[in-house]
Amino acid sequence: MRLRKLVLLVAALAMVVALAACGADEPAESGQGEQTAQQEQQTAPDEQVAPDAGNEQNEESAEAPDDETLWLTVPGMERVDNAEIPSGPGNREALFRENTAVHVKGTGFPWEEEANVYIAGHRLGYPGTDSYLAFNDIEELQNGDEIFLEDANGTRYTYEVFNTLVVEPTNLSVLDPLEGKNIVSLQSCTLPDYSDRIIVQAELTNTEQA
C-alpha cells in the first residue's frame, strides 16, 4: 500500500507538466498546425502525455504471452485499426510520437482477471507518424460501442464501452482497476484547450483464443 501511494505521488508531481499530446496544436485548415507540430517533433524533450505508471499485480485469467505488445482496433475511431500498442511510461514523448497509442507501464493487461488496461494517445500527434490525429475522434465513442485488443498469442479480447469521463491531469484514480472487472481505458485530451483528459472506459465481454 505504501509503495502504491509513493508511485501515485511521484506520478502526481510529474503530471503538473502540461500534456504534450494536448497542449501543442489542434488541427488547422491553414496547415499552421502541421508546421508547428513538426517543430515540436524536432525540439521537444520527453514530456508528460499520460500518468507515469500504475502499480497493478493481478491474477491471470488467460495465458500471458512473453511479448506484452498489444494490437488495438476501435471501429468507432477512424485511425485506430489493428494499431500496434507498445508499453512505456507516460512521460516518454518519443514513444508516443511514433505510435498510435501507448499502454501505460504498470497498468493492467487483458489476460488478467481484474485489470485496467490503460492506453493513451495523441489528439494531434505529429504529421508523418502513426500518432498523427490518432485519438482525435475519441469523443465519438458511445456506450455500447466495441473495442478490440489482441495479444501476441493471437487471443482477441472484446470490450464494450460503458462510461466516458473528463478528469484533471492530476487525477490518478483513473489508473485503478474496478473491483471484479477487466476494463480498457482510452485516454486523450479535451477540446478546445487540451487542459483536461477525456477517458473512455469499456468492459471485457468476450475472449477468443487463437
C-alpha positions as a Python dict, from the first residue, in 0.01 Angstrom:
ca = {
    (1, 'M'): (0, 0, 0),
    (2, 'R'): (281, 243, 89),
    (3, 'L'): (461, 160, -236),
    (4, 'R'): (149, 230, -440),
    (5, 'K'): (97, 564, -263),
    (6, 'L'): (457, 658, -338),
    (7, 'V'): (415, 568, -705),
    (8, 'L'): (98, 776, -726),
    (9, 'L'): (264, 1070, -552),
    (10, 'V'): (555, 1071, -795),
    (11, 'A'): (316, 1048, -1087),
    (12, 'A'): (104, 1330, -947),
    (13, 'L'): (405, 1560, -923),
    (14, 'A'): (505, 1475, -1278),
    (15, 'M'): (153, 1541, -1402),
    (16, 'V'): (188, 1910, -1320),
    (17, 'V'): (360, 1930, -1658),
    (18, 'A'): (112, 2006, -1938),
    (19, 'L'): (13, 1715, -2157),
    (20, 'A'): (236, 1710, -2464),
    (21, 'A'): (-38, 1533, -2655),
    (22, 'C'): (-286, 1806, -2576),
    (23, 'G'): (-105, 2130, -2520),
    (24, 'A'): (59, 2150, -2860),
    (25, 'D'): (-156, 2223, -3159),
    (26, 'E'): (-503, 2146, -3279),
    (27, 'P'): (-558, 2055, -3648),
    (28, 'A'): (-556, 2373, -3857),
    (29, 'E'): (-701, 2425, -4203),
    (30, 'S'): (-418, 2661, -4293),
    (31, 'G'): (-150, 2398, -4228),
    (32, 'Q'): (-2, 2607, -3949),
    (33, 'G'): (-75, 2329, -3701),
    (34, 'E'): (127, 2078, -3904),
    (35, 'Q'): (424, 2313, -3927),
    (36, 'T'): (425, 2376, -3554),
    (37, 'A'): (386, 2005, -3481),
    (38, 'Q'): (689, 1930, -3698),
    (39, 'Q'): (890, 2184, -3499),
    (40, 'E'): (774, 2022, -3175),
    (41, 'Q'): (884, 1684, -3306),
    (42, 'Q'): (1234, 1813, -3368),
    (43, 'T'): (1285, 2008, -3045),
    (44, 'A'): (1054, 1888, -2768),
    (45, 'P'): (1209, 1678, -2489),
    (46, 'D'): (1017, 1400, -2320),
    (47, 'E'): (704, 1545, -2159),
    (48, 'Q'): (406, 1409, -1975),
    (49, 'V'): (144, 1252, -2203),
    (50, 'A'): (-16, 1015, -1953),
    (51, 'P'): (47, 915, -1590),
    (52, 'D'): (395, 770, -1546),
    (53, 'A'): (290, 424, -1438),
    (54, 'G'): (41, 220, -1246),
    (55, 'N'): (123, -44, -990),
    (56, 'E'): (-102, -337, -1065),
    (57, 'Q'): (-32, -700, -984),
    (58, 'N'): (-328, -912, -1089),
    (59, 'E'): (-409, -1279, -1129),
    (60, 'E'): (-407, -1407, -1485),
    (61, 'S'): (-725, -1544, -1642),
    (62, 'A'): (-566, -1632, -1978),
    (63, 'E'): (-217, -1744, -2076),
    (64, 'A'): (11, -1444, -2059),
    (65, 'P'): (225, -1401, -2372),
    (66, 'D'): (600, -1349, -2346),
    (67, 'D'): (564, -1033, -2556),
    (68, 'E'): (343, -768, -2390),
    (69, 'T'): (272, -579, -2713),
    (70, 'L'): (-98, -529, -2784),
    (71, 'W'): (-291, -453, -3103),
    (72, 'L'): (-586, -215, -3077),
    (73, 'T'): (-888, -181, -3307),
    (74, 'V'): (-1166, 71, -3243),
    (75, 'P'): (-1430, 63, -3520),
    (76, 'G'): (-1575, 391, -3392),
    (77, 'M'): (-1243, 572, -3442),
    (78, 'E'): (-1119, 638, -3792),
    (79, 'R'): (-746, 587, -3742),
    (80, 'V'): (-732, 301, -3491),
    (81, 'D'): (-731, -27, -3684),
    (82, 'N'): (-502, -308, -3571),
    (83, 'A'): (-265, -48, -3427),
    (84, 'E'): (44, -183, -3254),
    (85, 'I'): (48, -66, -2892),
    (86, 'P'): (379, -87, -2702),
    (87, 'S'): (411, -38, -2326),
    (88, 'G'): (600, 250, -2171),
    (89, 'P'): (591, 530, -1914),
    (90, 'G'): (354, 820, -1970),
    (91, 'N'): (633, 1076, -1999),
    (92, 'R'): (824, 911, -2285),
    (93, 'E'): (712, 1150, -2556),
    (94, 'A'): (931, 986, -2821),
    (95, 'L'): (734, 664, -2779),
    (96, 'F'): (404, 849, -2819),
    (97, 'R'): (529, 1028, -3132),
    (98, 'E'): (592, 709, -3326),
    (99, 'N'): (288, 504, -3224),
    (100, 'T'): (-88, 534, -3246),
    (101, 'A'): (-103, 499, -2867),
    (102, 'V'): (90, 356, -2574),
    (103, 'H'): (-11, 117, -2296),
    (104, 'V'): (91, 291, -1974),
    (105, 'K'): (355, 85, -1797),
    (106, 'G'): (242, -79, -1476),
    (107, 'T'): (-129, -84, -1560),
    (108, 'G'): (-323, -399, -1637),
    (109, 'F'): (-330, -639, -1930),
    (110, 'P'): (-633, -804, -2093),
    (111, 'W'): (-528, -1155, -1989),
    (112, 'E'): (-562, -1066, -1620),
    (113, 'E'): (-878, -1136, -1421),
    (114, 'E'): (-908, -784, -1280),
    (115, 'A'): (-732, -508, -1467),
    (116, 'N'): (-744, -159, -1609),
    (117, 'V'): (-565, -172, -1944),
    (118, 'Y'): (-476, 198, -1969),
    (119, 'I'): (-394, 322, -2319),
    (120, 'A'): (-317, 685, -2406),
    (121, 'G'): (-289, 850, -2747),
    (122, 'H'): (-239, 1191, -2905),
    (123, 'R'): (-517, 1423, -3022),
    (124, 'L'): (-295, 1591, -3279),
    (125, 'G'): (28, 1398, -3283),
    (126, 'Y'): (292, 1450, -3548),
    (127, 'P'): (245, 1450, -3928),
    (128, 'G'): (410, 1156, -4098),
    (129, 'T'): (387, 931, -3792),
    (130, 'D'): (126, 687, -3659),
    (131, 'S'): (45, 935, -3382),
    (132, 'Y'): (-99, 1196, -3620),
    (133, 'L'): (-465, 1263, -3523),
    (134, 'A'): (-473, 910, -3378),
    (135, 'F'): (-728, 978, -3100),
    (136, 'N'): (-875, 1295, -3248),
    (137, 'D'): (-1226, 1145, -3267),
    (138, 'I'): (-1229, 972, -2928),
    (139, 'E'): (-1540, 1164, -2820),
    (140, 'E'): (-1737, 991, -3098),
    (141, 'L'): (-1739, 669, -2896),
    (142, 'Q'): (-2069, 591, -2726),
    (143, 'N'): (-2190, 339, -2471),
    (144, 'G'): (-2230, 1, -2638),
    (145, 'D'): (-1952, 57, -2894),
    (146, 'E'): (-1691, -219, -2914),
    (147, 'I'): (-1317, -201, -2864),
    (148, 'F'): (-1088, -490, -2958),
    (149, 'L'): (-748, -587, -2825),
    (150, 'E'): (-528, -870, -2944),
    (151, 'D'): (-219, -1006, -2771),
    (152, 'A'): (97, -1166, -2907),
    (153, 'N'): (-57, -1513, -2866),
    (154, 'G'): (-336, -1413, -3104),
    (155, 'T'): (-601, -1405, -2830),
    (156, 'R'): (-872, -1149, -2910),
    (157, 'Y'): (-1047, -953, -2636),
    (158, 'T'): (-1376, -773, -2697),
    (159, 'Y'): (-1473, -478, -2478),
    (160, 'E'): (-1795, -276, -2465),
    (161, 'V'): (-1793, 96, -2384),
    (162, 'F'): (-1986, 179, -2067),
    (163, 'N'): (-1852, 515, -1949),
    (164, 'T'): (-1690, 838, -2062),
    (165, 'L'): (-1545, 1085, -1814),
    (166, 'V'): (-1338, 1401, -1807),
    (167, 'V'): (-1076, 1448, -1536),
    (168, 'E'): (-792, 1682, -1449),
    (169, 'P'): (-437, 1569, -1538),
    (170, 'T'): (-356, 1516, -1170),
    (171, 'N'): (-643, 1268, -1115),
    (172, 'L'): (-466, 933, -1085),
    (173, 'S'): (-769, 734, -973),
    (174, 'V'): (-836, 663, -1341),
    (175, 'L'): (-542, 421, -1334),
    (176, 'D'): (-706, 198, -1077),
    (177, 'P'): (-891, -121, -1175),
    (178, 'L'): (-1259, -154, -1094),
    (179, 'E'): (-1332, -431, -846),
    (180, 'G'): (-1417, -757, -1016),
    (181, 'K'): (-1385, -616, -1369),
    (182, 'N'): (-1143, -622, -1658),
    (183, 'I'): (-1162, -290, -1841),
    (184, 'V'): (-971, -95, -2104),
    (185, 'S'): (-935, 281, -2068),
    (186, 'L'): (-859, 501, -2371),
    (187, 'Q'): (-720, 843, -2281),
    (188, 'S'): (-662, 1160, -2478),
    (189, 'C'): (-709, 1531, -2409),
    (190, 'T'): (-1013, 1753, -2413),
    (191, 'L'): (-1105, 2014, -2671),
    (192, 'P'): (-1076, 2301, -2734),
    (193, 'D'): (-799, 2391, -2489),
    (194, 'Y'): (-645, 2048, -2420),
    (195, 'S'): (-644, 2124, -2047),
    (196, 'D'): (-807, 1804, -1916),
    (197, 'R'): (-831, 1437, -2007),
    (198, 'I'): (-1115, 1252, -2172),
    (199, 'I'): (-1123, 884, -2081),
    (200, 'V'): (-1343, 619, -2240),
    (201, 'Q'): (-1386, 301, -2037),
    (202, 'A'): (-1502, -33, -2176),
    (203, 'E'): (-1557, -369, -2005),
    (204, 'L'): (-1439, -709, -2128),
    (205, 'T'): (-1729, -909, -2268),
    (206, 'N'): (-1562, -1187, -2466),
    (207, 'T'): (-1225, -1362, -2507),
    (208, 'E'): (-1141, -1572, -2815),
    (209, 'Q'): (-834, -1792, -2802),
    (210, 'A'): (-628, -1816, -3119),
}
